[in-house]
Amino acid sequence: MAGAPLTLEWLGCATFRVRVAGLTLFFDTYVDRVPGTGSSGVSAVGVSEADFVFLSHAHFDHMLGADVIAARTGASVIGSYECARLLRANGVPDAQVLPASGGETVECGRGVRVRVFPSLHSCLFAGSTPDSGAACIGDLEVSHQLRRERVAALFNLIPALLPQVAGYFATADAHSSRDDGGPLTYLLETPEGSVLITGSTGYWTGIVERLHPDVAVLATAGRPNVDGEPYQGSLADYLVAQVELLRPAKVVLCHQDVLLPDVLPALDVGPAVAALRDRAPAAAYVEMAYGEPRPVLSR
């Protein structure tokens, strides 16, 4: 309903469903997850309402399901040019595909718009830890060629480590990309306030320090990427620094849940949450559970 408050609903990984002003917006569409990683109870074929879909990048754990949701709902899908290529290859009509690279503003109607900003993917080529309080250092100035070589090797490991879900990843490779395609961050602006939604653990300092959303949804997976290089410190330190730049009233964390069974477990965000509460107390931490719409802009 047009008069209902904005609600933010976490569907796992970095996928969120937002309902605002009678509109339904998806940020990422990874609802058909790898078997054994849990479920929000939502499936791509079960989605019957979506006005806009905003894709953070082209990896399977972000854009898988976008073509299905677009076909079922007629939603416009916004994403990188790599996302656009995959959507078209999987039958999404050109009229529904809005490629973006940052700097665009998507008018959704009813006083709602989404501004698009360039972002950065976490450093898959660099060492990381599932403990958000443990510092990681090194891996600086790694060449683009070596970065790609390491990331390709990482993706090639998945079928070997998880042969029981090889069929799942064969399908995923046809509907997503092993290249991120250029990550994007989205600032949702509404009459109630603004929500920044990130899909990966990275940012350009010169961009985020000027945004100041009311609510910041921040990804936590992997080694953080700041201005193109691996963050030298812990994820907790990174999040505190990011929040100090953004100055939101509330913080929501995402992408901390299980990504691959027995291979990439859930992240221990306890140290990060403690650091945020201790060192950035002006931003209230909002804990989310799967499939529970929250009126995050309400006082």
N, C-alpha and C positions, 0 to 999 in steps of 0.2 A: 504493500500500500504506500501511496505517495507520502502520507504523513508519518509513517513508521520510522524509527531511528535507524541509522546505518548499523548493519551487523556484519561482523567479520567472522567467518567460519573456516577453521583449519581442517583441511582434508588430507593432511600428511605431506611430508617433505616440504616443499615451498609452495604448495598449492592451496589457494584460498578462494572461497566464494564470498563475494560481497553483495549484499542487497541494500540498495539505497534508492530513495525516491521512486520506488516502483520498478527499478532496473535490477537486473542480475548480471554481475560482472565476475568473470573468472580470472584469476591471476595464476597462470600455469594450469595444467590439466592432467597432471599425473595422479590419476585416481585408480587406475588398473595397475596395481603395484606388483613387484616381483613376488611370487608365491613365498610365503613364510615371513613376510615383513609386516604383517598387520594390515588392517583395512579400516577406512572411515565409514564403510557402509554405502559409499557412493561409487557407481561405475559409470564409465563414459556412455554406454548405451542407455543407462537409466536417467541421464540428464535430459530433461525436457524443456528447460528454460535457461536461456543465456542470451543476453543482448550483445555483449562484447567479451572477447577473450584476449588477454594480454600475456604474451609468452616472454619469460625472462631470457631464455636461450634455447638452443636446439637439442640439448642432450635428452636422452630418453626419460630421465626422472623429472623432466619439466614439461616437455611438449607432447609426450605420448598421450593419445586420446584427443588431441586438439581437432584432428580431422573428423573424428566421429562426432564430437560435440557440435562442430560447425555444420555437419550434414544434418543432424537431428534438430537443430534449433535455428539455423540460418544466421547465427551470430557472426559479426565481423571479428576477424582475428588479426591482432596486431603483433608483430614480431620482427626479428631481423630478416635480412634478405635470404639467409640460409633457411630460416623457418618458412618463409614464403615459398621458397623452391620446393620444400618437402610437402607443404600443404597442397600446392598445385599438383605435384606428382601423385598425390593421394586423392585427387578428385575434388578438392575444394575450389569452387568457382572464383575467378579473378575478382568478381564484384565483392566477395567476402574477405579478400586478403588485403591487408594494409601494411606493406613493408615499412619499416622504420629503422633509423640508425641513431636517433637521439636528436632532440631539438623540436620534435613534433608535438602538437597538442591535439588530442582526440576529443572532440565534442560528443558527449554521450546523450545530451538532452537533459531537460528538467534541472538545470543548474549544476550538472555534474560534468566534469571534464577530467582527462588524464593526461598529464605531461610526461613526455618520454625523455630519458636521459641515458647517455652512454655509461656503461658500467664495466666491471672487470670480473672475470671468473676466478675462483680460488685457484691456488697454484698446485694443480694436480701433479706437476713435475717435481715438487719439493716435498721434503719430509714433513709429516704432521703426526699428531697424537690424538686419541679419543678423549684425553683428559684436558678440559678447557683451561685448567690452571697451570699446565706444564708449558714451559717456554720452548720454542723451536727457533733455532738460528741457522744461518748459512743458506746455501743455495742461491746466492746472489749472482747477478750478471750471467745467468745461464742463457746461452744463445737460443734464438728462436728455433733453429734446427734441432738442437738437443732437447728443448722443451717438447717439441712435437714427437720426437722419437720416444721419449719417456712416457708421454700420454698415450701414444699408440700401443706401447707395450702393456700399459695398465689396462686398457680396454681389451686387448687380446688375452689377458689373463682370465677374464671373467668366465668364458666357456670352459676353460680348463679347471677352474676352481669350483664351478657350479654346473657340472654336466646335467644335473637334474632339471635345470631351467634353460637349457640350450635352445629349446623351441621358442621360449618366451623372448629371448634376445634376438633370435632370427627375425621374429616379427617386429621387435623394437627397432632393429637396424633399418627396416623398410619404412618406418614412420617417424624416425628421428635421425640424428646425426652424431657421429663421434667427434665432430668439430662443434664447438659451442656456437660459432657463427656470429659472435659479437654480442655479449650480454647487454641487457637493458634493465634499467631501474624505472619504476613508475611512481609518480606522485599523483594520487587520487585527490582531487579537490571537489568539495561539496559545500552546500550552504551550512552544514554542521561543523565542518572542519576538514582537515587534510590527513591522509594516511600515505606514508611512503612504504612501498613494498619492494623488497630486494629478493632475488632468487639465488644469489651466490655470495660468497664471503669475500667481497672485494669492492673497492671504490676508488674514484678519482677525488682527491682532497679538494681541489678547486671547485668541484661540482657540489659535493655533499655539504660543504661548509656554508652554502648559500640557501639551503632548502628549508630547514626549520619546520618540519611537519608537526602536527599535533600528536600523531602516533607513528612510531617507526617500527616496521616489521623487518627484522634483521636476520639474515641467514647465518648459520654457524658451522657449516660443514667444511672440513679440510683446512689447509693452510691459508690464512688470509693473504690477500693481495692488495697492497696499497700503492697506487701510482705505478703499477707494473712490476713491482718486485715483492718477493715474499716478506711478510711482516716478521720483524725480528723481536720475538717475544711470545707471550701466551695469547690464546684466543680471548681470554678474559681481559687482558690489557688492550687488545685490539678493539673489543666491543666498548670498553670504557672510552677509548679515544674517539671512536665513531660517534658515540652518544654525545660526547662533549662538543663535537662539531655540529651535530644535528639539532641538539637542544630540544628534543621532543618532551611532551608531558608524560607519555607512556611508551613502553617498549614491549614488543612481542618478539620472541625468538622462534625460529623455524629451521627446518633441515637438520635437526639434531636427532631425529628418530632413525631406526634401523634402515640402512639403504640396501645392503645385501646380506642375506642370512649367513651367519657364521664367518663372514668375511669383513663386512663393514658394519660393526655394531652401532648401537645408539651412542651418541656423545654424552659424556658426563658434563652437563651444563651447570652443575652445582657451584663450582668455583667461579664461573662467569657471572651467575646470578648474584652470588655473594659480593663479587667485586663491583657490580653495578649498584647494588644497594648501599655499599660502603662508600664508593668513590664518585658515584653519579646519582645521589639520592633524589635529585629534583625530577628524575624520570621514574615513574612508577612501573615496576615490572608486572606484566599481565601474563599469567600462565594459561596456556590454551590446551584443550583436549580435543581429540578428533570429533568432528561433527557437532560441535556445540556453538551455535551462533552467539556472538558476544557484541553488545552495543558499546564498542570501545571508545566512541567519542562522547559517551555520557559521563557526567561527573560522578 
